Amino acid sequence: MHIIPVIDLKNQHVVLAKAGERSNYQPLCTPLCPSADVFEVIQHFLTLYPFKQFYIADLDAILNQGSHTELIQNLLQQYPDISFWVDNGLSVVEMNQYSYPSNYRIVFGTESQTQIKAPLPANSILSLDFQNDTPLGAQSIFDDSRFWPDSVILMTLNKVGMNSGPDFKKLAYYRQHYPDKNFIAAGGIRGLTDLQELIRLGIKTALVSSCLHFGKLTASEIQSLS
């Protein structure tokens, strides 16, 4: 099992995500890290475990309320040996307007897409976004797997930060119906037991946040999953 910490950025701070209600997200202050500064948050994560990937959601960009482009560029430069998976609301039609460093992976969230007419770049990641059981974004993207890259996040926003467990039913459905894809669990993971169940379902990667911040997933447990 591959564990990837999540960092949500809003108003130049790392925020604690809960239930996908982004207007209510507050600057981070947790047992793991009392600071909402992104560089301090990453250092605390790295003190816990030598993570090689991080997932970043630029919420301002996703909501069309600004962006953290400069901050993310600084992260890419400061940590050249770490891969950053970045969802900044980029649409498929915009992707060719930019050049990216080698440690940047584009995440295309369906909530930011109106349509996809051609296969996404092989190294990109598609995030199938849900609020409860409602798909966010064009239904055609969810229905046509021909254009999906190999790596696909199943993001259940209402589960985020709620300590209620991931959406095992949805994860099992997609794993069964699209066995050629590498599905990545996101939303609601509480700790080791949930991760072990995900492994049983054939899920090999998970995005986590709250369970790290509140000590529900330890370094030894992460190591035991690798």
C-alpha positions as CSV (number, residue, x, y, z in Angstrom):
1,M,0.0,0.0,0.0
2,H,1.3,3.4,-1.1
3,I,0.4,6.2,1.3
4,I,0.3,9.8,0.0
5,P,-0.4,12.7,2.4
6,V,-2.9,15.4,1.3
7,I,-2.3,19.1,1.5
8,D,-5.3,21.5,0.9
9,L,-4.4,25.1,0.2
10,K,-6.7,28.0,0.7
11,N,-5.9,31.7,1.2
12,Q,-2.1,30.8,1.3
13,H,-2.6,28.4,4.2
14,V,-2.9,24.7,4.6
15,V,-6.5,24.0,5.8
16,L,-8.2,21.1,7.5
17,A,-10.7,19.7,5.1
18,K,-14.0,18.4,6.3
19,A,-16.9,16.9,4.3
20,G,-16.1,18.9,1.2
21,E,-17.6,22.0,2.7
22,R,-14.8,24.3,1.5
23,S,-16.2,27.6,2.6
24,N,-15.9,26.3,6.2
25,Y,-12.3,25.0,6.0
26,Q,-10.0,26.6,8.7
27,P,-6.2,27.0,8.8
28,L,-4.5,23.8,10.0
29,C,-3.6,23.3,13.7
30,T,-3.2,19.7,14.7
31,P,-1.2,17.4,17.0
32,L,1.1,16.7,14.1
33,C,1.6,20.3,13.0
34,P,0.5,23.4,14.9
35,S,1.3,25.6,11.8
36,A,-0.7,26.2,8.6
37,D,2.5,27.1,6.7
38,V,2.8,24.6,3.9
39,F,6.6,24.2,4.3
40,E,6.2,23.5,8.0
41,V,3.4,21.0,7.3
42,I,5.6,19.1,4.8
43,Q,8.5,19.0,7.2
44,H,6.3,17.6,9.9
45,F,5.0,14.9,7.5
46,L,8.6,14.1,6.5
47,T,9.6,13.8,10.1
48,L,6.8,11.3,10.6
49,Y,7.8,9.2,7.5
50,P,10.0,9.7,4.4
51,F,7.1,10.2,2.0
52,K,8.1,10.5,-1.7
53,Q,4.7,11.9,-3.0
54,F,2.3,14.5,-1.9
55,Y,-1.1,15.4,-3.2
56,I,-1.9,19.1,-3.3
57,A,-5.4,20.6,-3.9
58,D,-5.2,24.3,-4.7
59,L,-8.8,25.1,-3.6
60,D,-8.6,28.7,-4.6
61,A,-7.8,27.8,-8.1
62,I,-10.4,25.0,-8.2
63,L,-13.1,27.5,-7.0
64,N,-11.8,30.2,-9.4
65,Q,-10.9,32.5,-6.4
66,G,-7.2,32.9,-7.1
67,S,-4.4,30.4,-7.0
68,H,-1.3,29.2,-5.2
69,T,0.8,28.9,-8.3
70,E,3.9,30.6,-7.0
71,L,3.8,28.8,-3.7
72,I,3.5,25.4,-5.5
73,Q,6.4,26.4,-7.8
74,N,8.5,27.1,-4.7
75,L,7.6,23.7,-3.3
76,L,8.7,22.0,-6.6
77,Q,12.0,23.7,-6.4
78,Q,12.7,23.1,-2.8
79,Y,11.8,19.4,-2.9
80,P,13.1,18.2,-6.3
81,D,13.2,14.6,-5.2
82,I,9.5,14.6,-4.1
83,S,6.7,14.2,-6.6
84,F,3.7,16.5,-6.2
85,W,0.3,15.5,-7.5
86,V,-1.5,18.8,-8.1
87,D,-5.2,19.5,-8.7
88,N,-5.5,23.2,-9.4
89,G,-8.7,23.1,-11.4
90,L,-6.9,22.8,-14.7
91,S,-9.2,21.8,-17.5
92,V,-8.1,19.4,-20.3
93,V,-8.2,22.2,-22.8
94,E,-5.8,24.3,-20.8
95,M,-3.1,21.6,-20.2
96,N,-1.0,22.4,-23.3
97,Q,-0.6,26.1,-22.2
98,Y,2.0,25.2,-19.6
99,S,5.3,23.4,-19.1
100,Y,5.9,21.3,-16.0
101,P,8.9,20.2,-14.0
102,S,9.6,16.5,-13.7
103,N,8.3,16.3,-10.1
104,Y,4.9,17.7,-11.1
105,R,2.0,15.4,-12.0
106,I,-1.3,16.9,-13.2
107,V,-4.5,15.8,-11.6
108,F,-7.6,16.4,-13.6
109,G,-10.6,16.6,-11.3
110,T,-13.9,15.9,-12.9
111,E,-15.5,18.8,-11.0
112,S,-13.4,21.1,-13.2
113,Q,-14.1,19.4,-16.5
114,T,-16.9,19.9,-19.0
115,Q,-15.8,17.1,-21.3
116,I,-12.9,14.9,-22.3
117,K,-12.7,14.0,-26.0
118,A,-9.3,12.3,-26.2
119,P,-7.2,10.1,-23.9
120,L,-5.5,12.0,-21.1
121,P,-1.7,12.1,-20.9
122,A,-0.3,8.8,-19.7
123,N,1.4,10.4,-16.7
124,S,-1.6,12.4,-15.6
125,I,-4.1,11.4,-13.0
126,L,-7.9,11.6,-13.3
127,S,-9.9,12.3,-10.1
128,L,-13.5,11.0,-10.3
129,D,-15.1,13.4,-7.8
130,F,-18.2,12.6,-5.9
131,Q,-20.3,14.4,-3.3
132,N,-22.2,11.6,-1.6
133,D,-23.1,9.4,-4.6
134,T,-23.5,12.4,-7.0
135,P,-20.7,12.6,-9.6
136,L,-19.2,16.1,-9.9
137,G,-18.5,17.1,-13.5
138,A,-19.7,15.9,-16.9
139,Q,-21.4,12.5,-16.6
140,S,-19.8,11.5,-19.9
141,I,-16.3,11.4,-18.2
142,F,-17.6,8.9,-15.7
143,D,-19.2,6.7,-18.4
144,D,-16.4,6.5,-20.9
145,S,-13.2,4.9,-19.5
146,R,-11.5,4.9,-22.9
147,F,-10.1,8.3,-22.1
148,W,-9.0,7.6,-18.5
149,P,-5.2,7.4,-17.7
150,D,-3.9,4.4,-15.8
151,S,-4.2,6.1,-12.4
152,V,-7.6,7.2,-11.2
153,I,-8.5,8.7,-7.9
154,L,-12.0,7.9,-6.4
155,M,-12.6,11.1,-4.4
156,T,-15.6,11.0,-2.1
157,L,-15.7,14.6,-0.7
158,N,-18.4,14.1,1.9
159,K,-16.2,11.5,3.5
160,V,-13.2,13.7,3.9
161,G,-12.2,14.4,7.5
162,M,-15.4,12.8,8.9
163,N,-13.8,9.7,10.5
164,S,-16.5,7.6,8.9
165,G,-14.4,5.3,6.8
166,P,-13.9,5.3,3.0
167,D,-16.6,4.5,0.5
168,F,-15.7,0.8,0.3
169,K,-18.8,0.0,-1.9
170,K,-17.8,2.5,-4.6
171,L,-14.2,1.5,-4.5
172,A,-15.1,-2.2,-4.9
173,Y,-17.5,-1.4,-7.8
174,Y,-14.9,0.5,-9.8
175,R,-12.2,-2.1,-9.0
176,Q,-14.4,-4.9,-10.2
177,H,-15.6,-3.1,-13.4
178,Y,-12.3,-1.5,-14.4
179,P,-9.6,-4.0,-13.3
180,D,-7.0,-2.5,-15.6
181,K,-6.9,0.8,-13.7
182,N,-4.9,1.7,-10.7
183,F,-7.6,3.1,-8.4
184,I,-6.5,5.5,-5.6
185,A,-8.8,5.8,-2.5
186,A,-9.5,9.3,-1.2
187,G,-11.8,10.4,1.6
188,G,-12.6,9.1,5.0
189,I,-9.6,6.8,5.7
190,R,-9.4,6.4,9.5
191,G,-6.2,4.3,9.9
192,L,-4.6,0.9,9.5
193,T,-7.8,-1.2,9.5
194,D,-9.3,0.7,6.7
195,L,-6.1,0.5,4.7
196,Q,-5.9,-3.3,5.2
197,E,-9.5,-3.5,3.9
198,L,-8.5,-1.4,0.8
199,I,-5.7,-3.8,0.2
200,R,-8.1,-6.7,0.3
201,L,-10.2,-4.9,-2.4
202,G,-7.1,-4.6,-4.6
203,I,-6.5,-0.9,-3.9
204,K,-2.8,-0.1,-3.8
205,T,-2.7,3.6,-3.2
206,A,-4.5,5.9,-0.7
207,L,-4.6,9.6,-0.1
208,V,-4.7,10.4,3.6
209,S,-4.7,13.5,5.8
210,S,-6.7,13.5,9.1
211,C,-5.4,10.1,10.3
212,L,-1.8,11.4,10.0
213,H,-2.5,14.7,11.7
214,F,-4.3,13.1,14.6
215,G,-2.0,10.1,15.1
216,K,-4.4,7.4,13.9
217,L,-1.8,6.1,11.5
218,T,1.8,5.7,12.7
219,A,5.1,5.4,10.9
220,S,5.5,1.7,11.9
221,E,2.0,1.0,10.5
222,I,2.8,2.7,7.3
223,Q,6.0,0.7,7.1
224,S,4.1,-2.5,7.7
225,L,2.0,-1.8,4.6
226,S,4.9,-1.2,2.3
